[in-house]
């Protein structure tokens, strides 16, 4: 079992009308722990767990940002005590 040492929260802005499509695609990412729609400046918040921060970055850059309808992301990284 690989211990996940990196945790991140990703705030996502989606194109108008594409929020649900982005939500559905993000659900397919295995490292997603939680996914919630939001009202306000951002449309979705995603909690990710990954084995390290490099992998966390790859998920954001190579998976989430490439989903059609994603306009912008803001990633907040955390650690586990």
Secondary structure, 3 states (H helix, E strand, C coil): CCCCCEEEEEEEEECCCCHHHHHHHHCCCCCEEEEEECCCCCCEEEEEEECCHHHHHHHHHHHHCCCCCEEEEEEEEECCC
